[in-house]
Amino acid sequence: MPITNWSTAGGDLRVPHFIGLHSVQVFVLAVLVLTALAPGSAGCAANACAPS
């Protein structure tokens, strides 16, 4: 591929590494956003802001 210089013939491990690594980052971001938007969370994740 001209822009990324990834091999299209196979054997290039950068492609699955890129997809796997960034999919994990997207998953973490989605969890943070959904936690912040959850009803009654007030922006606190996993009771981190619960009164003691």
Secondary structure as GFF3:
##gff-version 3
##sequence-region A 1 52
A	DSSP	alpha_helix	14	37	.	.	.	ID=ss1
###
